[in-house]
Amino acid sequence: GWAVLLDALGGGDDDDDDDPAHLGGGGGGADSGGCGGTLEKLDVSGNDLDADCFDDTRVVPLFRGQPKLATLNADDNELQVQGVANLARALDALSLASGGGKKCALEALSVASNDVNSKGPAVVRLAEVLKAKCPNFTSLNIDGNGLTDDAVGHLTDILQDKLRPLDDNDPDADPEDEDDDLDDIIHAAAKIDLKKKRRRPLLEMYKAQRAIALAAVLLLR
């Protein structure tokens, strides 16, 4: 899917730049909007893209072919810490390849919920590159990645108000624990004796609705 998208971004007629090119979930195809080098927004969220998809052999050609690309949304993929490191190197290589004269046009990058779980070096390097090589950069969303407090502190020092809120960042979160909690909720809901509704309909209905609501919250995290 990623290779198909990169090929699609290489040509076509101009279209409305207000609609971001989007790689359909599951790699079902690419919609470049016929951007032909004028693409400003790219959404590849939720496509199970891994670290290799963001190394310099892929990212550098993307930004070279789309010099106006200002917004990249790669939320809900599988970059992990290596993907963040790869992206930082690629953006740095983009500037070096152009002799440092041509800066990256990137203004907003979103890599939320990518299982980064980093203590700092990779995400700090990414922030440093964004600040040094992308003069128009205004927004990094890296929420939901389990960054340590030290990493968050370094990011804040570097990017300041360009770092989006980290409301869902939990450095102590364990995905296996969340799965266990969900199982407990589902089992509790399954044990509700529906026959009791006849005697205590309001109480039993409340229990069922609460269990369903909690399960939905955990599934959406």
C-alpha positions as CSV (number, residue, x, y, z in Angstrom):
1,G,0.0,0.0,0.0
2,W,2.8,2.5,0.9
3,A,4.7,1.8,-2.3
4,V,1.5,2.2,-4.3
5,L,0.9,5.5,-2.7
6,L,4.4,6.8,-3.4
7,D,4.0,5.8,-7.1
8,A,0.6,7.6,-7.2
9,L,2.0,10.8,-5.8
10,G,4.4,11.0,-8.8
11,G,2.0,12.6,-11.3
12,G,-1.6,13.5,-12.2
13,D,-3.6,16.6,-12.7
14,D,-3.9,19.3,-10.1
15,D,-6.8,19.0,-7.8
16,D,-8.2,20.5,-4.6
17,D,-5.4,20.6,-2.0
18,D,-7.9,21.0,0.8
19,D,-8.6,17.3,0.6
20,P,-5.6,15.2,1.9
21,A,-4.4,12.3,0.0
22,H,-5.3,9.2,1.9
23,L,-4.1,5.6,1.9
24,G,-7.1,3.5,2.7
25,G,-7.1,1.3,5.8
26,G,-5.5,-2.1,5.2
27,G,-3.6,-0.9,2.2
28,G,-6.7,-1.2,0.0
29,G,-5.4,1.5,-2.4
30,A,-4.2,5.0,-2.7
31,D,-6.0,8.2,-3.4
32,S,-3.6,10.9,-4.3
33,G,-6.2,13.4,-5.6
34,G,-4.1,13.7,-8.8
35,C,-1.8,16.0,-6.9
36,G,1.2,15.9,-9.3
37,G,3.7,17.6,-6.9
38,T,1.2,20.0,-5.3
39,L,0.1,17.8,-2.4
40,E,-0.1,19.7,0.9
41,K,-1.7,17.1,3.2
42,L,-1.1,13.3,3.4
43,D,-3.1,11.0,5.7
44,V,-1.7,7.4,6.1
45,S,-3.2,6.8,9.5
46,G,-4.4,3.3,10.5
47,N,-2.6,1.3,7.9
48,D,-0.3,-0.9,10.0
49,L,2.8,0.8,8.6
50,D,6.0,-0.2,10.3
51,A,9.4,1.4,10.9
52,D,10.7,0.4,7.4
53,C,8.0,2.4,5.8
54,F,9.6,5.6,7.2
55,D,13.2,5.2,6.4
56,D,15.1,7.6,4.2
57,T,14.6,5.5,1.0
58,R,10.9,6.2,1.2
59,V,10.5,9.5,3.1
60,V,13.1,11.4,1.1
61,P,11.6,10.7,-2.3
62,L,8.1,11.5,-0.9
63,F,9.2,15.0,0.2
64,R,11.3,15.6,-2.9
65,G,8.3,14.7,-5.1
66,Q,5.9,16.7,-3.0
67,P,7.8,19.9,-2.1
68,K,4.6,21.5,-0.8
69,L,3.7,18.7,1.6
70,A,3.0,20.5,4.9
71,T,0.9,18.0,6.9
72,L,1.6,14.3,7.5
73,N,-0.7,12.2,9.6
74,A,0.7,8.8,10.4
75,D,-1.5,8.1,13.6
76,D,-2.4,4.5,14.6
77,N,0.3,2.7,12.8
78,E,3.3,0.5,14.1
79,L,6.2,2.9,13.8
80,Q,7.5,2.1,17.4
81,V,10.7,3.8,18.5
82,Q,12.6,2.6,15.4
83,G,10.1,4.2,13.1
84,V,10.5,7.6,14.9
85,A,14.3,7.3,14.6
86,N,14.0,6.4,10.9
87,L,11.7,9.4,10.3
88,A,14.2,11.8,12.0
89,R,17.1,10.5,9.9
90,A,15.1,10.8,6.8
91,L,14.1,14.4,7.4
92,D,17.7,15.2,8.2
93,A,18.9,13.4,5.1
94,L,16.4,15.4,3.0
95,S,18.1,18.7,4.0
96,L,21.6,17.3,3.5
97,A,20.7,15.9,0.1
98,S,19.7,19.4,-1.0
99,G,22.9,20.9,0.3
100,G,21.0,22.5,3.2
101,G,19.6,25.1,0.9
102,K,16.2,23.7,0.5
103,K,14.2,23.3,3.7
104,C,11.5,20.8,4.4
105,A,8.0,22.4,4.0
106,L,6.5,20.2,6.8
107,E,4.4,22.2,9.2
108,A,2.4,19.6,11.1
109,L,3.3,16.0,11.9
110,S,1.1,13.5,13.8
111,V,2.4,10.1,14.9
112,A,0.0,9.5,17.8
113,S,-0.6,5.9,19.0
114,N,2.3,4.2,17.4
115,D,3.6,2.1,20.3
116,V,6.7,4.3,20.6
117,N,7.2,3.8,24.4
118,S,10.4,5.7,24.3
119,K,12.7,6.9,27.1
120,G,13.8,9.8,25.0
121,P,16.6,9.7,22.4
122,A,14.6,8.9,19.3
123,V,11.7,11.3,19.9
124,V,14.1,14.0,21.1
125,R,16.1,13.7,17.9
126,L,12.9,13.9,15.9
127,A,12.0,17.1,17.7
128,E,15.5,18.6,17.1
129,V,15.3,17.8,13.3
130,L,11.8,19.3,13.0
131,K,13.0,22.4,14.7
132,A,16.2,22.8,12.8
133,K,15.2,21.6,9.3
134,C,11.5,22.6,9.0
135,P,11.4,26.3,9.5
136,N,7.6,26.5,9.2
137,F,6.9,23.7,11.6
138,T,4.1,24.4,14.1
139,S,2.7,21.1,15.4
140,L,3.8,17.7,16.6
141,N,1.2,15.3,17.9
142,I,2.9,12.3,19.6
143,D,0.2,11.5,22.1
144,G,-0.7,8.0,23.2
145,N,2.8,6.6,22.9
146,G,3.8,5.9,26.5
147,L,6.6,8.5,26.6
148,T,8.5,8.8,29.9
149,D,8.3,12.1,31.9
150,D,11.9,12.8,30.9
151,A,11.2,12.4,27.2
152,V,8.1,14.7,27.5
153,G,10.3,17.3,29.3
154,H,12.9,17.3,26.6
155,L,10.2,17.5,23.9
156,T,8.6,20.5,25.7
157,D,12.0,22.3,26.0
158,I,12.7,21.9,22.3
159,L,9.3,22.5,20.7
160,Q,7.5,24.4,23.5
161,D,4.0,25.3,22.3
162,K,4.5,23.4,19.0
163,L,4.1,20.1,21.0
164,R,0.4,19.2,21.1
165,P,-1.2,18.1,24.5
166,L,-0.3,14.7,25.7
167,D,-3.6,13.9,27.4
168,D,-3.5,10.1,26.6
169,N,0.2,9.6,27.2
170,D,0.7,7.0,30.0
171,P,4.3,5.9,30.6
172,D,3.2,3.2,33.0
173,A,0.5,1.7,30.7
174,D,0.8,-2.0,29.9
175,P,-1.3,-3.1,26.9
176,E,-1.5,-6.6,28.4
177,D,-3.0,-5.2,31.6
178,E,-5.6,-3.3,29.5
179,D,-6.5,-6.6,27.8
180,D,-7.0,-8.3,31.2
181,D,-9.2,-5.4,32.4
182,L,-11.3,-5.7,29.3
183,D,-11.7,-9.5,29.8
184,D,-12.8,-8.9,33.3
185,I,-15.4,-6.4,32.2
186,I,-16.7,-8.7,29.5
187,H,-16.9,-11.7,31.9
188,A,-18.7,-9.6,34.5
189,A,-21.2,-8.5,31.9
190,A,-21.7,-12.1,30.7
191,K,-22.5,-13.2,34.3
192,I,-25.4,-10.8,34.7
193,D,-28.5,-13.0,35.1
194,L,-31.1,-11.4,32.7
195,K,-33.9,-13.2,34.6
196,K,-33.2,-10.9,37.6
197,K,-34.3,-8.0,35.5
198,R,-37.8,-9.0,36.3
199,R,-37.2,-8.4,40.0
200,R,-34.7,-5.5,39.8
201,P,-34.9,-4.1,36.2
202,L,-33.3,-0.8,36.9
203,L,-30.3,-2.1,38.8
204,E,-29.6,-4.9,36.4
205,M,-30.0,-2.7,33.3
206,Y,-27.6,-0.2,34.9
207,K,-25.0,-2.9,35.5
208,A,-25.3,-4.1,31.9
209,Q,-25.0,-0.6,30.4
210,R,-22.1,0.3,32.6
211,A,-20.2,-2.8,31.6
212,I,-20.8,-2.2,27.9
213,A,-19.7,1.5,28.3
214,L,-16.5,0.5,30.0
215,A,-15.7,-2.1,27.4
216,A,-16.3,0.4,24.6
217,V,-13.9,2.9,26.3
218,L,-11.1,0.4,26.6
219,L,-11.6,-0.7,23.0
220,L,-11.3,2.8,21.7
221,R,-8.1,3.6,23.6
